[in-house]
Amino acid sequence: MIRNTIIFSIIFFFTGCGTGEPVSGRTNHIYKNATPYIVEVVGYNDDDVAERFRLKNGEEFIREIPAVDGDGNGPFSSALFRPHDSVLVFYADTLVIHFDIGRLEGNPMRIENYDLVEGEREPFIYEFIFDEEDYNLALERGRIVKP
């Protein structure tokens, strides 16, 4: 009985205590809908849905990226959709625009289209706002779909 208690205590000590090494770089990617339309964003990998969220007017979706080992890490500066093959952005379930990594303007796959609104302290915050300009881009370059 005492032997089991000692073994349990040793295991608890080594697994319950952290290494004490610092972690940093916690980052939030925030997606906001500033259009009067419902916006749905779907990221694909090899024809499989890898990420999906839907936003009503004024809503936001937050993807929290945890800190990593090391002190003084900067923000995680790769977009949520960067590793995906493509992204479809639907407006009001009737208008869709397709993005791949090559297209820059309005593309949620490209970190260049995000604003680093909090870059001095953690959590670092990147923001992507779907606005009227994005909707107009979808009107110009997207296509109409049946709801």
VENBELWO-V440738 format. One record per pair of residues at least 12 apart in sequence whose ideal C-beta (glycine too) atoms are under 6 Angstrom apart, sorted by the first residue. I is the first residue (numbers start at 0). J is the second residue. D is the distance in whole Angstrom. If there is no record, write none. Layout:
BEGIN
I&J&D + I&J&D
END
This chain:
BEGIN
21&70&4 + 22&66&4 + 22&68&6 + 23&66&5 + 23&70&6 + 23&71&6 + 23&72&4 + 24&66&5 + 24&67&5 + 24&72&3 + 25&66&4 + 25&121&5 + 25&122&4 + 26&64&4 + 26&74&4 + 26&75&4 + 26&122&6 + 26&123&4 + 27&61&5 + 27&63&5 + 27&122&5 + 27&124&5 + 28&62&4 + 28&79&5 + 28&125&5 + 29&59&6 + 29&61&5 + 29&126&5 + 30&60&5 + 30&127&5 + 31&59&4 + 31&128&5 + 32&54&4 + 32&56&6 + 32&58&6 + 32&129&5 + 33&128&5 + 33&130&4 + 34&129&6 + 34&134&5 + 35&56&5 + 36&90&5 + 36&91&4 + 37&55&6 + 37&91&6 + 38&54&5 + 38&129&5 + 39&53&4 + 39&89&4 + 40&52&6 + 40&88&5 + 41&87&5 + 42&80&5 + 42&83&4 + 42&86&5 + 43&84&5 + 43&85&5 + 44&83&6 + 44&84&5 + 49&83&5 + 62&79&5 + 74&123&3 + 76&110&6 + 78&108&6 + 78&110&5 + 80&107&5 + 80&108&4 + 81&108&6 + 85&99&5 + 86&98&5 + 86&107&6 + 86&108&6 + 90&134&6 + 90&137&6 + 92&146&4 + 93&146&6 + 94&137&5 + 94&141&5 + 95&141&5 + 95&144&5 + 96&137&4 + 96&140&6 + 96&141&4 + 105&133&5 + 105&136&5 + 107&127&6 + 113&125&4 + 113&127&5 + 114&126&5
END
